[in-house]
Amino acid sequence: MASPSSRQLRPLNVGDVVSAGISLVRAHFKTYLGRSLKAALWYLVPVYGWAKGLMIFAQIGRLGFHEVIRQPETVALSLRNVRPRMWSFLGVAMLVSLIQLALNYAISLVAGILLVPLAAIGAAGAAAAILSGVLIVAMQLIIFAAQTWIQARFWVYDMILAMETESEPTAAISRSWELTKGSATRVLLVLLVSYLVMAPLYLLSFVPFLFTIPFFAGVSTDATANEALGIALLLATLAFFFLFFFAVVLSAPFFQSLKAVLYYDLRNRREGLDLQFRDRPRDQDRP
């Protein structure tokens, strides 16, 4: 029987993609976390830092993909491969964001038009109001699903930029749409599962604001209380940004590892790649 380290990766379901992504992060946690911290710090610098940060995040995905196909790269080599496209990562990211924003706005506009008669139903009585409420909630869920589906179609564009270095940068957008064709629902489910896994980490960022609640008592009549509330909110905001920063640092390796596995699987399904996954011991990470 083949050992786990030599098993072939066949077409994967949602659970397989998430499990393989977690396996990558666990096996190379120190390397990926170091890259993620560097990218997040660069992200604090406007424009140039954003391009640099996006490039390093994509580098994590490239490192992960090469582990999946059993052709590991060193950190230095992967950086040399993605560095020429540093500004492309920023430019394409902005273009993808604009496309998604436009499509999301169009979906919201159509949904808003459809919600008007649903709201009018609610004025016809108690039963109608309940029905109207249910339909409105259902419509909101449909909107969320549609917007997430669009995100899923563009989700691997940075992996394409990082791996398919001979293609035009803007071609990564249509390439992502092409690769996810027929697999959008599966990618969407991977997205939702990944959000659920990482949600507690991001929710933790909001905990400092809970400590400001007692300061709201008497805020309108007591000047001292107003000052205390202002200080509490300032400290809570600083703590929020600090915790949110580290949430990004900790979650980015997971998301990029998922993209690496998903990019492999999408290409395997559409182009028939016959590659293998290798679980390497953590102490074999390259510097």
C-alpha positions as CSV (number, residue, x, y, z in Angstrom):
1,M,0.0,0.0,0.0
2,A,1.3,3.4,-0.9
3,S,2.4,5.6,2.0
4,P,0.6,8.8,2.8
5,S,3.6,10.8,1.7
6,S,3.4,9.3,-1.8
7,R,-0.4,9.2,-2.4
8,Q,-1.8,10.9,-5.5
9,L,-4.1,13.8,-5.2
10,R,-7.3,12.9,-7.1
11,P,-10.2,15.3,-7.6
12,L,-10.9,16.7,-4.1
13,N,-14.1,17.5,-2.3
14,V,-14.5,20.5,0.0
15,G,-13.4,18.6,3.1
16,D,-10.3,17.3,1.2
17,V,-9.3,20.8,0.2
18,V,-9.6,22.2,3.7
19,S,-7.8,19.2,5.2
20,A,-5.0,19.5,2.7
21,G,-4.7,23.2,3.3
22,I,-4.5,22.7,7.1
23,S,-1.9,20.0,6.5
24,L,0.3,22.4,4.5
25,V,0.1,25.1,7.2
26,R,0.9,22.6,10.0
27,A,3.9,21.2,8.1
28,H,5.4,24.6,7.2
29,F,3.9,26.9,9.9
30,K,7.1,28.7,10.8
31,T,8.0,29.5,7.1
32,Y,4.5,30.6,6.1
33,L,3.9,32.6,9.3
34,G,7.2,34.5,8.8
35,R,6.2,35.3,5.2
36,S,2.7,36.4,6.4
37,L,4.1,38.7,9.1
38,K,6.5,40.3,6.6
39,A,3.6,40.8,4.1
40,A,1.3,42.3,6.8
41,L,4.0,44.8,7.9
42,W,4.6,45.9,4.4
43,Y,0.9,46.4,4.0
44,L,1.1,49.3,6.5
45,V,3.1,51.2,3.9
46,P,0.8,52.8,1.2
47,V,0.9,51.7,-2.4
48,Y,4.5,50.3,-2.6
49,G,3.9,48.3,0.6
50,W,0.5,47.1,-0.7
51,A,2.1,45.7,-3.8
52,K,4.9,44.1,-1.8
53,G,2.5,42.6,0.7
54,L,0.3,41.1,-2.0
55,M,3.3,39.7,-3.7
56,I,4.5,38.0,-0.5
57,F,1.0,36.6,0.2
58,A,1.0,35.1,-3.3
59,Q,4.5,33.8,-2.6
60,I,3.0,31.7,0.3
61,G,0.6,30.2,-2.2
62,R,3.4,29.4,-4.7
63,L,5.4,27.7,-1.9
64,G,2.3,25.7,-1.0
65,F,1.6,24.7,-4.6
66,H,5.1,23.4,-5.1
67,E,4.7,21.3,-2.0
68,V,1.5,19.9,-3.4
69,I,3.2,18.9,-6.6
70,R,6.2,17.5,-4.8
71,Q,8.6,20.0,-6.4
72,P,9.4,22.2,-3.4
73,E,11.0,25.6,-3.9
74,T,13.1,27.5,-1.5
75,V,11.8,30.8,-0.1
76,A,14.5,32.7,-2.1
77,L,13.7,30.9,-5.4
78,S,10.0,31.5,-5.0
79,L,10.6,35.2,-4.3
80,R,12.7,35.5,-7.4
81,N,9.9,34.0,-9.4
82,V,7.2,36.4,-8.1
83,R,9.2,39.6,-7.7
84,P,9.0,40.6,-11.3
85,R,5.2,40.7,-11.0
86,M,5.1,42.8,-7.8
87,W,3.1,45.7,-9.3
88,S,0.9,43.3,-11.3
89,F,-0.4,41.8,-8.0
90,L,-1.5,45.3,-7.0
91,G,-2.9,46.3,-10.3
92,V,-4.9,43.1,-10.9
93,A,-6.1,43.1,-7.3
94,M,-7.5,46.6,-7.8
95,L,-9.1,45.6,-11.1
96,V,-10.7,42.5,-9.5
97,S,-12.0,44.6,-6.7
98,L,-13.6,47.0,-9.1
99,I,-15.2,44.2,-11.1
100,Q,-16.5,42.6,-7.9
101,L,-17.8,45.9,-6.6
102,A,-19.6,46.6,-9.9
103,L,-21.2,43.2,-10.0
104,N,-22.1,43.3,-6.3
105,Y,-23.7,46.7,-6.8
106,A,-25.7,45.4,-9.8
107,I,-26.9,42.4,-7.7
108,S,-27.9,44.8,-4.8
109,L,-29.7,47.1,-7.2
110,V,-31.8,44.3,-8.7
111,A,-32.4,42.8,-5.2
112,G,-33.5,46.3,-3.9
113,I,-36.0,46.5,-6.7
114,L,-37.4,43.1,-5.9
115,L,-37.5,43.9,-2.2
116,V,-39.9,46.8,-2.7
117,P,-43.0,44.6,-3.4
118,L,-42.0,42.2,-0.6
119,A,-41.9,45.1,1.9
120,A,-45.3,46.2,0.6
121,I,-46.7,42.7,1.4
122,G,-45.9,43.2,5.0
123,A,-48.4,46.1,5.3
124,A,-51.3,43.8,4.5
125,G,-51.5,42.2,8.0
126,A,-49.7,40.1,10.6
127,A,-49.5,36.9,8.5
128,A,-48.4,38.8,5.4
129,A,-45.8,40.6,7.5
130,I,-44.3,37.3,8.7
131,L,-44.3,36.0,5.1
132,S,-42.7,39.2,3.9
133,G,-40.0,38.9,6.6
134,V,-39.2,35.4,5.6
135,L,-39.0,36.3,1.9
136,I,-36.8,39.3,2.7
137,V,-34.4,37.1,4.8
138,A,-34.3,34.6,2.0
139,M,-33.6,37.3,-0.5
140,Q,-30.7,38.6,1.6
141,L,-29.3,35.1,1.8
142,I,-29.5,34.8,-2.0
143,I,-27.7,38.1,-2.4
144,F,-24.9,36.9,-0.1
145,A,-24.6,33.7,-2.0
146,A,-24.5,35.5,-5.3
147,Q,-21.8,37.9,-4.2
148,T,-19.8,35.1,-2.6
149,W,-20.2,33.1,-5.8
150,I,-18.6,36.0,-7.7
151,Q,-15.8,36.1,-5.3
152,A,-15.2,32.4,-5.7
153,R,-14.9,32.8,-9.5
154,F,-12.0,35.3,-9.0
155,W,-10.5,33.8,-5.9
156,V,-7.4,32.1,-7.4
157,Y,-6.2,35.0,-9.6
158,D,-3.2,35.6,-7.4
159,M,-2.2,31.9,-7.7
160,I,-2.4,32.2,-11.5
161,L,-0.2,35.4,-11.4
162,A,2.3,33.6,-9.1
163,M,2.4,30.3,-11.1
164,E,1.7,31.2,-14.7
165,T,4.4,33.8,-15.1
166,E,4.5,33.7,-18.9
167,S,0.9,34.9,-19.3
168,E,-0.3,38.5,-19.3
169,P,-1.2,39.8,-15.8
170,T,-4.7,40.8,-16.7
171,A,-5.3,37.3,-18.2
172,A,-5.3,36.0,-14.6
173,I,-8.8,37.3,-14.2
174,S,-10.3,35.4,-17.2
175,R,-8.1,32.5,-16.4
176,S,-9.6,32.3,-12.8
177,W,-13.1,32.5,-14.3
178,E,-12.2,29.7,-16.7
179,L,-10.6,27.4,-14.1
180,T,-13.5,27.8,-11.7
181,K,-16.1,27.1,-14.4
182,G,-18.2,24.2,-13.3
183,S,-16.6,24.2,-9.8
184,A,-17.8,27.6,-8.5
185,T,-20.2,26.0,-6.0
186,R,-17.3,23.9,-4.6
187,V,-15.0,26.9,-4.4
188,L,-17.8,28.9,-2.7
189,L,-18.2,26.2,-0.1
190,V,-14.4,26.1,0.5
191,L,-14.6,29.9,1.0
192,L,-17.5,29.6,3.5
193,V,-15.8,26.9,5.4
194,S,-12.6,28.9,5.6
195,Y,-14.5,31.9,6.8
196,L,-16.2,29.8,9.5
197,V,-12.8,28.4,10.6
198,M,-11.2,31.8,10.9
199,A,-14.3,33.8,12.1
200,P,-13.4,33.3,15.9
201,L,-10.0,34.7,15.3
202,Y,-11.4,37.9,13.7
203,L,-14.3,38.1,16.3
204,L,-11.7,38.2,19.0
205,S,-10.6,41.6,17.6
206,F,-13.9,43.1,18.7
207,V,-13.6,41.9,22.3
208,P,-11.9,45.1,23.5
209,F,-15.0,47.1,22.7
210,L,-17.0,45.0,25.2
211,F,-15.0,46.6,27.9
212,T,-16.2,50.1,26.9
213,I,-19.9,49.3,27.6
214,P,-19.8,50.3,31.3
215,F,-18.4,53.7,30.3
216,F,-21.6,54.6,28.4
217,A,-23.6,54.9,31.6
218,G,-24.2,58.6,32.4
219,V,-22.3,59.7,29.3
220,S,-24.6,62.6,28.4
221,T,-24.5,64.3,31.8
222,D,-21.1,63.6,33.3
223,A,-18.1,65.3,31.7
224,T,-15.7,63.0,33.5
225,A,-17.7,60.0,32.2
226,N,-17.5,61.4,28.7
227,E,-13.7,61.8,29.0
228,A,-13.4,58.3,30.4
229,L,-15.5,56.9,27.5
230,G,-13.3,58.7,25.0
231,I,-10.2,57.2,26.5
232,A,-11.8,53.7,26.7
233,L,-12.8,53.9,23.0
234,L,-9.4,55.0,22.0
235,L,-7.7,52.1,23.8
236,A,-10.3,49.7,22.5
237,T,-9.7,50.9,18.9
238,L,-5.9,50.5,19.3
239,A,-6.4,47.0,20.8
240,F,-8.8,46.2,17.9
241,F,-6.2,47.1,15.2
242,F,-3.5,45.2,17.1
243,L,-5.6,42.1,17.3
244,F,-6.9,42.4,13.8
245,F,-3.4,42.7,12.4
246,F,-2.4,39.5,14.1
247,A,-5.6,37.8,12.9
248,V,-4.5,38.7,9.3
249,V,-1.0,37.3,10.0
250,L,-2.3,34.1,11.4
251,S,-5.1,33.5,8.8
252,A,-3.2,34.4,5.6
253,P,-1.1,31.2,5.5
254,F,-4.4,29.2,5.9
255,F,-6.2,31.0,3.0
256,Q,-3.1,30.9,0.8
257,S,-2.6,27.2,1.4
258,L,-6.3,26.6,0.6
259,K,-5.7,28.5,-2.7
260,A,-2.6,26.4,-3.5
261,V,-4.5,23.1,-3.0
262,L,-7.6,24.5,-4.8
263,Y,-5.5,25.8,-7.7
264,Y,-3.9,22.3,-8.1
265,D,-7.3,20.6,-7.9
266,L,-8.9,23.0,-10.5
267,R,-6.1,22.4,-12.9
268,N,-6.2,18.7,-12.3
269,R,-9.9,18.5,-13.1
270,R,-9.8,20.8,-16.2
271,E,-6.3,20.0,-17.6
272,G,-5.7,16.5,-16.2
273,L,-2.6,17.2,-14.1
274,D,-1.2,14.0,-12.7
275,L,0.8,15.2,-9.7
276,Q,1.3,14.1,-6.2
277,F,1.0,15.6,-2.7
278,R,3.8,15.2,-0.3
279,D,3.6,15.8,3.5
280,R,7.0,16.9,4.5
281,P,8.2,17.0,8.1
282,R,8.2,20.5,9.5
283,D,12.0,20.5,10.1
284,Q,12.5,20.3,6.3
285,D,11.2,23.7,5.6
286,R,13.6,25.8,3.6
287,P,14.8,29.1,5.1
